[in-house]
């Protein structure tokens, strides 16, 4: 049996502002280890809302969410924060690097927070990730001094620092030109094919989605293809 890393069971989500609107309806699917999954759909179809739930940042929903076969539903904020740091890597449209720190320090931060390794080990692991992504030569530069494409690669290195079970991305190529988008896509593809990393990426880029391993398509808060 394949290893299920992420599973959503009958997830429903409503917004109450001021009238009640059903945003997600009966979302059920699973993602196996090493899969590269794209989530697509028109703006407002619920993609980002779903990602917030799957990443455990939004806990106000009906249904069940399992990560690595553990039930996330009903856990405390503190437990979820620990699970996020250890098991989920994030790559957003904006890199969210801290300008006052070096590239290396930015990548190290989630590793230091996890407190699983010594600072030297975290630094070594961070350099390995930067090397893997071809940006190790930038390690000692301040984050604001590197280009947009480089920043996104550093953000991916940061997402990988704790060996997450799954990397989740919200429009990770949305802010990049075609050349840098292709670079990021190829990195993702290599992560799944070479390192068996699991990826769940929300994207507007149909070319990106078509080239990934599997597409989940949403419409009006429902999954219409997976």
C-alpha positions in Angstrom: 0.0 0.0 0.0 1.3 3.4 -0.9 2.2 5.8 1.9 -0.5 8.4 2.3 1.0 11.6 3.5 -2.0 13.9 3.5 -5.7 13.0 3.6 -8.8 15.2 3.6 -12.1 13.6 4.6 -15.4 15.3 3.9 -14.1 18.8 4.6 -16.6 21.6 4.6 -16.0 25.3 5.3 -18.3 28.2 5.7 -17.7 31.9 6.0 -20.1 34.0 8.1 -19.7 37.6 7.1 -22.5 38.6 7.7 -24.4 36.0 5.7 -23.3 32.3 5.7 -21.5 31.3 2.6 -20.4 27.7 1.9 -16.8 28.0 0.6 -15.8 24.3 0.5 -18.1 21.4 0.0 -17.3 17.8 0.8 -13.6 17.9 -0.1 -12.2 14.4 0.0 -8.8 13.3 -1.5 -5.4 12.0 -0.5 -1.8 12.6 -1.5 0.8 9.8 -1.5 4.4 10.1 -0.7 6.5 11.4 -3.6 3.5 12.8 -5.5 3.7 16.2 -7.2 0.1 17.6 -7.1 -1.1 20.9 -8.5 -4.4 22.4 -7.4 -6.0 24.6 -10.0 -9.3 26.5 -10.5 -10.6 30.0 -11.2 -10.0 32.8 -8.6 -12.4 32.4 -5.8 -13.0 28.7 -6.2 -11.6 27.9 -2.8 -8.0 26.9 -3.6 -6.3 29.1 -1.1 -8.9 28.5 1.6 -8.4 24.7 1.2 -4.6 25.2 1.4 -4.9 27.1 4.7 -6.9 24.2 6.1 -4.6 21.5 4.7 -1.6 23.4 6.2 -3.4 23.4 9.6 -3.4 27.2 9.8 -7.2 27.3 9.6 -8.9 25.0 12.1 -12.5 26.3 11.6 -13.9 23.6 9.4 -16.0 20.4 9.4 -14.5 17.1 8.4 -11.1 15.5 9.1 -7.6 16.2 8.1 -4.8 13.7 8.5 -1.1 14.3 8.0 1.2 11.3 7.9 -1.9 9.3 9.1 -2.2 11.4 12.3 -5.5 13.3 12.8 -4.9 17.0 12.9 -8.5 18.0 13.7 -9.1 19.1 17.3 -5.5 19.6 18.2 -4.3 22.7 20.2 -2.7 25.6 18.4 0.7 24.8 20.0 0.5 21.2 18.8 -0.3 22.3 15.3 2.5 24.9 15.3 4.9 22.1 16.2 3.5 19.8 13.5 3.7 22.6 10.9 7.3 23.3 11.7 8.3 19.6 11.6 6.2 18.1 8.9 5.2 20.9 6.4 7.4 23.1 4.3 5.9 26.3 2.9 6.7 28.2 -0.3 4.5 31.2 -1.0 4.1 33.7 -3.9 6.2 36.1 -1.8 9.3 34.6 -0.4 9.0 36.2 3.2 12.7 36.2 3.7 13.9 38.4 6.6 16.0 41.2 5.0 18.2 41.8 8.1 19.5 38.2 8.0 21.8 36.5 5.6 20.5 33.9 3.2 22.1 31.1 5.3 20.4 32.4 8.5 17.0 32.6 6.8 17.3 29.0 5.8 18.4 28.0 9.3 15.6 29.7 11.2 12.9 26.9 11.0 15.7 24.4 11.8 16.7 26.3 14.9 13.1 26.6 16.0 12.6 22.8 15.7 15.4 22.3 18.3 16.2 18.9 16.9 19.8 19.5 15.9 22.6 21.7 17.2 23.2 25.1 15.6 26.3 23.7 13.8 24.2 20.8 12.4 21.4 23.1 11.3 24.0 25.3 9.6 25.5 22.3 7.8 22.0 21.1 6.7 21.1 24.6 5.5 24.3 24.8 3.4 23.4 21.4 1.9 20.0 22.6 0.9 21.4 25.8 -0.6 23.9 23.7 -2.6 21.2 21.4 -3.8 19.4 24.5 -5.2 22.5 26.0 -6.7 22.5 29.1 -4.5 25.1 28.2 -1.9 27.4 31.0 -3.2 24.8 33.5 -1.8 24.9 32.1 1.8 26.5 35.1 3.4 24.7 37.8 1.4 21.9 39.7 3.1 18.5 38.5 1.8 17.5 41.8 0.3 20.6 41.9 -1.9 19.7 38.9 -4.1 17.3 38.7 -7.1 13.7 37.6 -7.0 14.4 34.2 -8.6 17.2 33.6 -6.1 15.0 34.6 -3.2 12.4 32.0 -4.3 15.1 29.3 -4.4 16.3 30.3 -0.9 12.7 30.1 0.2 12.5 26.5 -1.1 15.8 25.7 0.7 14.2 27.0 3.9 11.1 24.9 3.3 13.3 21.8 3.0 15.4 22.4 6.1 13.4 20.1 8.5 12.9 17.3 5.9 9.1 18.0 5.8 6.7 15.2 4.9 5.1 17.6 2.4 5.8 20.9 0.8 2.8 23.2 0.2 3.0 26.1 -2.2 0.6 29.0 -2.8 1.4 30.4 -6.3 5.1 29.9 -5.8 5.8 31.0 -9.4 3.2 33.7 -9.4 5.7 36.5 -8.9 8.4 35.2 -11.3 9.1 35.7 -14.9 9.0 32.7 -17.3 12.7 31.8 -16.9 12.6 31.8 -13.1 9.2 30.0 -13.1 10.8 27.2 -15.2 13.8 27.1 -12.7 11.4 26.7 -9.8 9.3 24.1 -11.6 12.4 22.0 -12.4 13.5 22.2 -8.8 10.1 20.9 -7.7 10.2 18.1 -10.3 13.7 17.1 -9.2 12.6 17.1 -5.5 9.9 14.5 -6.3 11.8 12.4 -8.8 15.2 12.3 -7.1 14.3 12.9 -3.4 10.8 11.4 -3.3 9.5 14.7 -1.8 5.8 15.2 -1.7 4.4 18.5 -3.2 1.0 20.1 -3.1 1.1 23.4 -5.1 -1.8 25.8 -5.7 -1.2 27.5 -9.1 -2.8 29.6 -11.8 -0.2 28.5 -14.2 -1.8 25.9 -16.4 1.5 25.0 -18.0 3.0 24.3 -14.5 0.0 22.2 -13.5 -0.1 20.2 -16.8 3.6 19.3 -16.3 3.2 18.2 -12.6 2.3 14.6 -11.7 -1.4 15.1 -11.0 -4.0 17.8 -11.1 -6.8 18.5 -8.6 -9.2 20.9 -10.2 -11.7 22.9 -8.1 -14.8 24.8 -9.1 -17.2 26.6 -6.7 -15.7 25.0 -3.6 -15.8 21.5 -4.9 -13.3 19.1 -6.4 -14.3 18.4 -10.0 -11.2 16.4 -11.0 -8.5 14.6 -9.0 
